[in-house]
């Protein structure tokens, strides 16, 4: 980790999209983040990395959270991540407020 708090701003989010960051939901597996994604801690501290693809755990069983360590296979995680499911989640569900689970 380096630097101080470097919180995301809408302008930077737009820049990230323009730079080609994509998130792929793998059936029965992790979220693959491709492109020049910046990683921050919950406190907004930037974490340096040189990865072109980051696999984020979606099953909750990784010992390297938030990264996927392949444990989803051993634990038979199942979630098809269908297009309908993603559409419902992205366009019809009420999103949780960022930081709502922090005291
Ligand atoms: S998605 Fe791979 S360990 Fe959780």
Backbone and ligand atoms as CSV (ligand in chain L), in Angstrom:
chain,resi,resn,atom,element,x,y,z
A,1,UNK,N,N,0.828,-1.171,0.000
A,1,UNK,CA,C,0.000,0.000,0.000
A,1,UNK,C,C,0.873,1.235,0.000
A,2,UNK,N,N,0.429,2.225,-0.712
A,2,UNK,CA,C,1.168,3.461,-0.763
A,2,UNK,C,C,0.213,4.627,-0.714
A,3,UNK,N,N,0.794,5.798,-0.441
A,3,UNK,CA,C,0.020,7.018,-0.513
A,3,UNK,C,C,-1.038,7.113,0.551
A,4,UNK,N,N,-1.696,8.224,0.579
A,4,UNK,CA,C,-2.746,8.452,1.550
A,4,UNK,C,C,-4.097,8.145,0.944
A,5,UNK,N,N,-5.114,8.692,1.604
A,5,UNK,CA,C,-6.462,8.464,1.116
A,5,UNK,C,C,-6.595,9.051,-0.282
A,6,UNK,N,N,-7.062,8.257,-1.203
A,6,UNK,CA,C,-7.216,8.673,-2.586
A,6,UNK,C,C,-8.568,8.168,-3.041
A,7,UNK,N,N,-9.604,8.822,-2.561
A,7,UNK,CA,C,-10.959,8.310,-2.759
A,7,UNK,C,C,-11.418,8.473,-4.203
A,8,UNK,N,N,-12.298,7.548,-4.583
A,8,UNK,CA,C,-12.837,7.569,-5.920
A,8,UNK,C,C,-13.740,8.776,-6.105
A,9,UNK,N,N,-13.726,9.309,-7.292
A,9,UNK,CA,C,-14.614,10.407,-7.641
A,9,UNK,C,C,-15.347,10.018,-8.905
A,10,UNK,N,N,-16.495,10.613,-9.144
A,10,UNK,CA,C,-17.200,10.289,-10.387
A,10,UNK,C,C,-16.332,10.526,-11.610
A,11,UNK,N,N,-15.512,11.562,-11.581
A,11,UNK,CA,C,-14.656,11.845,-12.735
A,11,UNK,C,C,-13.684,10.696,-12.979
A,12,UNK,N,N,-13.102,10.164,-11.894
A,12,UNK,CA,C,-12.162,9.054,-12.059
A,12,UNK,C,C,-12.891,7.803,-12.507
A,13,UNK,N,N,-14.124,7.578,-12.018
A,13,UNK,CA,C,-14.880,6.411,-12.445
A,13,UNK,C,C,-15.127,6.472,-13.952
A,14,UNK,N,N,-15.485,7.641,-14.442
A,14,UNK,CA,C,-15.706,7.820,-15.879
A,14,UNK,C,C,-14.410,7.563,-16.631
A,15,UNK,N,N,-13.290,8.057,-16.105
A,15,UNK,CA,C,-12.007,7.840,-16.757
A,15,UNK,C,C,-11.683,6.354,-16.816
A,16,UNK,N,N,-12.007,5.617,-15.749
A,16,UNK,CA,C,-11.744,4.184,-15.730
A,16,UNK,C,C,-12.550,3.481,-16.802
A,17,UNK,N,N,-13.808,3.870,-16.969
A,17,UNK,CA,C,-14.632,3.253,-18.008
A,17,UNK,C,C,-14.047,3.571,-19.374
A,18,UNK,N,N,-13.639,4.817,-19.558
A,18,UNK,CA,C,-13.064,5.215,-20.838
A,18,UNK,C,C,-11.778,4.445,-21.124
A,19,UNK,N,N,-11.052,4.078,-20.070
A,19,UNK,CA,C,-9.800,3.357,-20.243
A,19,UNK,C,C,-10.035,1.874,-20.486
A,20,UNK,N,N,-11.273,1.409,-20.377
A,20,UNK,CA,C,-11.590,0.043,-20.737
A,20,UNK,C,C,-11.578,-0.965,-19.609
A,21,UNK,N,N,-11.953,-0.574,-18.402
A,21,UNK,CA,C,-12.075,-1.531,-17.306
A,21,UNK,C,C,-13.366,-2.314,-17.500
A,22,UNK,N,N,-13.259,-3.630,-17.438
A,22,UNK,CA,C,-14.456,-4.462,-17.522
A,22,UNK,C,C,-14.474,-5.435,-16.353
A,23,UNK,N,N,-15.673,-5.793,-15.923
A,23,UNK,CA,C,-15.854,-6.789,-14.869
A,23,UNK,C,C,-16.657,-7.931,-15.475
A,24,UNK,N,N,-16.089,-9.110,-15.425
A,24,UNK,CA,C,-16.755,-10.295,-15.952
A,24,UNK,C,C,-17.167,-11.190,-14.796
A,25,UNK,N,N,-18.442,-11.527,-14.734
A,25,UNK,CA,C,-18.939,-12.427,-13.701
A,25,UNK,C,C,-18.799,-13.843,-14.229
A,26,UNK,N,N,-17.895,-14.608,-13.640
A,26,UNK,CA,C,-17.660,-15.971,-14.093
A,26,UNK,C,C,-18.709,-16.903,-13.506
A,27,UNK,N,N,-19.359,-17.712,-14.338
A,27,UNK,CA,C,-20.297,-18.688,-13.801
A,27,UNK,C,C,-19.599,-19.578,-12.776
A,28,UNK,N,N,-20.199,-19.707,-11.605
A,28,UNK,CA,C,-19.672,-20.557,-10.521
A,28,UNK,C,C,-18.272,-20.136,-10.070
A,29,UNK,N,N,-17.899,-18.879,-10.297
A,29,UNK,CA,C,-16.545,-18.456,-9.953
A,29,UNK,C,C,-16.447,-16.976,-9.633
A,30,UNK,N,N,-15.253,-16.434,-9.769
A,30,UNK,CA,C,-14.980,-15.064,-9.310
A,30,UNK,C,C,-15.468,-13.976,-10.266
A,31,UNK,N,N,-15.235,-12.751,-9.853
A,31,UNK,CA,C,-15.405,-11.580,-10.706
A,31,UNK,C,C,-14.033,-11.259,-11.271
A,32,UNK,N,N,-13.926,-11.192,-12.576
A,32,UNK,CA,C,-12.649,-10.843,-13.204
A,32,UNK,C,C,-12.675,-9.372,-13.591
A,33,UNK,N,N,-11.749,-8.614,-13.024
A,33,UNK,CA,C,-11.629,-7.194,-13.325
A,33,UNK,C,C,-10.457,-7.050,-14.281
A,34,UNK,N,N,-10.752,-6.584,-15.496
A,34,UNK,CA,C,-9.714,-6.414,-16.526
A,34,UNK,C,C,-9.540,-4.938,-16.824
A,35,UNK,N,N,-8.302,-4.559,-17.019
A,35,UNK,CA,C,-8.019,-3.170,-17.349
A,35,UNK,C,C,-7.308,-2.469,-16.218
A,36,UNK,N,N,-7.073,-1.193,-16.379
A,36,UNK,CA,C,-6.277,-0.447,-15.395
A,36,UNK,C,C,-7.078,-0.074,-14.162
A,37,UNK,N,N,-7.504,-1.068,-13.401
A,37,UNK,CA,C,-8.321,-0.817,-12.207
A,37,UNK,C,C,-7.449,-0.431,-11.023
A,38,UNK,N,N,-7.903,0.564,-10.319
A,38,UNK,CA,C,-7.232,0.975,-9.085
A,38,UNK,C,C,-7.892,0.235,-7.929
A,39,UNK,N,N,-7.066,-0.302,-7.025
A,39,UNK,CA,C,-7.584,-1.025,-5.865
A,39,UNK,C,C,-7.342,-0.178,-4.627
A,40,UNK,N,N,-8.385,-0.049,-3.806
A,40,UNK,CA,C,-8.285,0.730,-2.576
A,40,UNK,C,C,-8.779,-0.094,-1.400
A,41,UNK,N,N,-8.240,0.202,-0.230
A,41,UNK,CA,C,-8.739,-0.407,0.994
A,41,UNK,C,C,-10.069,0.248,1.357
A,42,UNK,N,N,-10.714,-0.285,2.379
A,42,UNK,CA,C,-11.972,0.302,2.843
A,42,UNK,C,C,-11.766,1.733,3.320
A,43,UNK,N,N,-10.555,2.050,3.725
A,43,UNK,CA,C,-10.246,3.406,4.183
A,43,UNK,C,C,-9.835,4.326,3.034
A,44,UNK,N,N,-9.850,3.819,1.828
A,44,UNK,CA,C,-9.514,4.640,0.667
A,44,UNK,C,C,-8.039,4.689,0.343
A,45,UNK,N,N,-7.258,3.828,1.007
A,45,UNK,CA,C,-5.824,3.819,0.723
A,45,UNK,C,C,-5.562,2.977,-0.528
A,46,UNK,N,N,-4.804,3.524,-1.445
A,46,UNK,CA,C,-4.523,2.857,-2.704
A,46,UNK,C,C,-3.527,1.718,-2.506
A,47,UNK,N,N,-3.792,0.580,-3.141
A,47,UNK,CA,C,-2.906,-0.579,-3.087
A,47,UNK,C,C,-2.271,-0.744,-4.462
A,48,UNK,N,N,-0.960,-0.597,-4.525
A,48,UNK,CA,C,-0.250,-0.742,-5.798
A,48,UNK,C,C,-0.258,-2.195,-6.246
A,49,UNK,N,N,-0.387,-2.406,-7.547
A,49,UNK,CA,C,-0.303,-3.753,-8.110
A,49,UNK,C,C,0.037,-3.637,-9.584
A,50,UNK,N,N,0.496,-4.747,-10.145
A,50,UNK,CA,C,0.869,-4.756,-11.552
A,50,UNK,C,C,0.027,-5.752,-12.345
A,51,UNK,N,N,-1.085,-6.179,-11.760
A,51,UNK,CA,C,-1.911,-7.189,-12.423
A,51,UNK,C,C,-2.758,-6.569,-13.525
A,52,UNK,N,N,-2.866,-7.294,-14.631
A,52,UNK,CA,C,-3.759,-6.855,-15.711
A,52,UNK,C,C,-5.158,-7.403,-15.501
A,53,UNK,N,N,-5.257,-8.514,-14.761
A,53,UNK,CA,C,-6.552,-9.108,-14.429
A,53,UNK,C,C,-6.554,-9.403,-12.938
A,54,UNK,N,N,-7.620,-9.013,-12.265
A,54,UNK,CA,C,-7.768,-9.292,-10.836
A,54,UNK,C,C,-9.016,-10.148,-10.670
A,55,UNK,N,N,-8.869,-11.299,-9.992
A,55,UNK,CA,C,-10.003,-12.179,-9.733
A,55,UNK,C,C,-10.474,-11.942,-8.308
A,56,UNK,N,N,-11.691,-11.411,-8.166
A,56,UNK,CA,C,-12.254,-11.125,-6.849
A,56,UNK,C,C,-13.182,-12.252,-6.430
A,57,UNK,N,N,-13.029,-12.707,-5.206
A,57,UNK,CA,C,-13.841,-13.807,-4.680
A,57,UNK,C,C,-15.312,-13.411,-4.640
A,58,UNK,N,N,-16.150,-14.338,-5.089
A,58,UNK,CA,C,-17.590,-14.140,-5.077
A,58,UNK,C,C,-18.269,-15.182,-4.201
A,59,UNK,N,N,-17.519,-16.214,-3.815
A,59,UNK,CA,C,-18.129,-17.305,-3.055
A,59,UNK,C,C,-17.993,-17.124,-1.544
A,60,UNK,N,N,-17.059,-16.293,-1.118
A,60,UNK,CA,C,-16.862,-16.057,0.312
A,60,UNK,C,C,-15.944,-17.057,0.991
A,61,UNK,N,N,-15.357,-17.989,0.257
A,61,UNK,CA,C,-14.534,-19.043,0.850
A,61,UNK,C,C,-13.034,-18.848,0.681
A,62,UNK,N,N,-12.624,-17.826,-0.055
A,62,UNK,CA,C,-11.193,-17.624,-0.301
A,62,UNK,C,C,-10.451,-17.309,0.995
A,63,UNK,N,N,-9.222,-17.799,1.074
A,63,UNK,CA,C,-8.358,-17.455,2.209
A,63,UNK,C,C,-7.507,-16.231,1.872
A,64,UNK,N,N,-7.705,-15.700,0.678
A,64,UNK,CA,C,-6.955,-14.513,0.234
A,64,UNK,C,C,-7.893,-13.347,-0.061
A,65,UNK,N,N,-9.033,-13.304,0.620
A,65,UNK,CA,C,-10.004,-12.248,0.321
A,65,UNK,C,C,-9.338,-10.883,0.343
A,66,UNK,N,N,-9.685,-10.060,-0.589
A,66,UNK,CA,C,-10.817,-10.183,-1.516
A,66,UNK,C,C,-10.499,-10.931,-2.809
A,67,UNK,N,N,-9.290,-11.495,-2.905
A,67,UNK,CA,C,-8.943,-12.198,-4.131
A,67,UNK,C,C,-9.427,-13.640,-4.112
A,68,UNK,N,N,-9.713,-14.165,-5.276
A,68,UNK,CA,C,-10.081,-15.569,-5.441
A,68,UNK,C,C,-8.821,-16.418,-5.324
A,69,UNK,N,N,-8.899,-17.512,-4.571
A,69,UNK,CA,C,-7.774,-18.446,-4.485
A,69,UNK,C,C,-8.144,-19.821,-5.050
A,70,UNK,N,N,-9.264,-19.914,-5.734
A,70,UNK,CA,C,-9.699,-21.177,-6.329
A,70,UNK,C,C,-10.555,-22.022,-5.411
A,71,UNK,N,N,-10.790,-21.560,-4.181
A,71,UNK,CA,C,-11.572,-22.343,-3.219
A,71,UNK,C,C,-13.010,-22.580,-3.683
A,72,UNK,N,N,-13.509,-21.751,-4.571
A,72,UNK,CA,C,-14.888,-21.934,-5.046
A,72,UNK,C,C,-15.068,-23.316,-5.679
A,73,UNK,N,N,-14.013,-23.829,-6.305
A,73,UNK,CA,C,-14.113,-25.152,-6.937
A,73,UNK,C,C,-14.218,-26.241,-5.873
A,74,UNK,N,N,-13.370,-26.143,-4.847
A,74,UNK,CA,C,-13.377,-27.149,-3.784
A,74,UNK,C,C,-14.689,-27.150,-3.018
A,75,UNK,N,N,-15.302,-25.975,-2.932
A,75,UNK,CA,C,-16.540,-25.843,-2.161
A,75,UNK,C,C,-17.794,-25.911,-3.035
A,76,UNK,N,N,-17.602,-26.226,-4.319
A,76,UNK,CA,C,-18.715,-26.421,-5.256
A,76,UNK,C,C,-19.653,-25.226,-5.292
A,77,UNK,N,N,-19.064,-24.023,-5.307
A,77,UNK,CA,C,-19.874,-22.809,-5.398
A,77,UNK,C,C,-20.666,-22.830,-6.701
A,78,UNK,N,N,-21.938,-22.526,-6.603
A,78,UNK,CA,C,-22.776,-22.511,-7.792
A,78,UNK,C,C,-23.540,-21.206,-7.878
A,79,UNK,N,N,-23.312,-20.505,-8.958
A,79,UNK,CA,C,-24.092,-19.323,-9.289
A,79,UNK,C,C,-23.858,-19.087,-10.781
A,80,UNK,N,N,-24.872,-19.297,-11.578
A,80,UNK,CA,C,-24.676,-19.273,-13.020
A,80,UNK,C,C,-24.381,-17.896,-13.594
A,81,UNK,N,N,-24.706,-16.829,-12.868
A,81,UNK,CA,C,-24.466,-15.467,-13.372
A,81,UNK,C,C,-25.075,-15.290,-14.750
A,82,UNK,N,N,-26.347,-15.661,-14.877
A,82,UNK,CA,C,-27.008,-15.542,-16.167
A,82,UNK,C,C,-27.242,-14.075,-16.517
A,83,UNK,N,N,-27.481,-13.830,-17.781
A,83,UNK,CA,C,-27.749,-12.456,-18.231
A,83,UNK,C,C,-28.995,-11.912,-17.544
A,84,UNK,N,N,-30.036,-12.727,-17.387
A,84,UNK,CA,C,-31.263,-12.272,-16.710
A,84,UNK,C,C,-30.982,-11.904,-15.261
A,85,UNK,N,N,-30.193,-12.741,-14.588
A,85,UNK,CA,C,-29.859,-12.495,-13.185
A,85,UNK,C,C,-29.077,-11.187,-13.051
A,86,UNK,N,N,-28.103,-10.968,-13.924
A,86,UNK,CA,C,-27.318,-9.737,-13.875
A,86,UNK,C,C,-28.182,-8.517,-14.176
A,87,UNK,N,N,-29.077,-8.647,-15.140
A,87,UNK,CA,C,-29.966,-7.531,-15.480
A,87,UNK,C,C,-30.850,-7.178,-14.291
A,88,UNK,N,N,-31.407,-8.193,-13.638
A,88,UNK,CA,C,-32.261,-7.920,-12.456
A,88,UNK,C,C,-31.448,-7.243,-11.363
A,89,UNK,N,N,-30.256,-7.751,-11.102
A,89,UNK,CA,C,-29.431,-7.208,-10.021
A,89,UNK,C,C,-28.978,-5.778,-10.319
A,90,UNK,N,N,-28.617,-5.520,-11.568
A,90,UNK,CA,C,-28.098,-4.194,-11.914
A,90,UNK,C,C,-29.182,-3.157,-12.121
A,91,UNK,N,N,-30.322,-3.576,-12.613
A,91,UNK,CA,C,-31.332,-2.596,-13.024
A,91,UNK,C,C,-32.603,-2.576,-12.195
A,92,UNK,N,N,-32.794,-3.551,-11.321
A,92,UNK,CA,C,-34.052,-3.590,-10.593
A,92,UNK,C,C,-33.900,-3.744,-9.089
A,93,UNK,N,N,-32.715,-4.083,-8.621
A,93,UNK,CA,C,-32.504,-4.252,-7.183
A,93,UNK,C,C,-32.097,-2.916,-6.573
A,94,UNK,N,N,-32.381,-2.760,-5.299
A,94,UNK,CA,C,-31.956,-1.564,-4.590
A,94,UNK,C,C,-30.541,-1.799,-4.089
A,95,UNK,N,N,-29.591,-0.997,-4.557
A,95,UNK,CA,C,-28.203,-1.223,-4.122
A,95,UNK,C,C,-28.010,-0.849,-2.664
A,96,UNK,N,N,-27.094,-1.552,-2.019
A,96,UNK,CA,C,-26.725,-1.215,-0.649
A,96,UNK,C,C,-25.924,0.074,-0.668
A,97,UNK,N,N,-26.040,0.843,0.376
A,97,UNK,CA,C,-25.268,2.076,0.489
A,97,UNK,C,C,-23.824,1.732,0.798
A,98,UNK,N,N,-22.869,2.327,0.072
A,98,UNK,CA,C,-21.465,2.071,0.398
A,98,UNK,C,C,-21.172,2.451,1.850
A,99,UNK,N,N,-20.520,1.545,2.561
A,99,UNK,CA,C,-20.161,1.828,3.945
A,99,UNK,C,C,-21.279,1.604,4.927
A,100,UNK,N,N,-22.447,1.115,4.452
A,100,UNK,CA,C,-23.593,0.925,5.349
A,100,UNK,C,C,-23.315,-0.140,6.397
A,101,UNK,N,N,-22.383,-1.060,6.095
A,101,UNK,CA,C,-22.102,-2.130,7.045
A,101,UNK,C,C,-21.005,-1.757,8.030
A,102,UNK,N,N,-20.476,-0.548,7.909
A,102,UNK,CA,C,-19.437,-0.110,8.848
A,102,UNK,C,C,-20.064,0.648,9.997
A,103,UNK,N,N,-19.455,0.492,11.138
A,103,UNK,CA,C,-19.987,1.128,12.326
A,103,UNK,C,C,-19.733,2.538,12.348
L,1,LIG,S1,S,-14.754,-17.108,-6.043
L,1,LIG,FE1,FE,-12.888,-18.175,-6.060
L,1,LIG,S2,S,-12.431,-18.508,-3.992
L,1,LIG,FE2,FE,-14.310,-17.448,-3.956
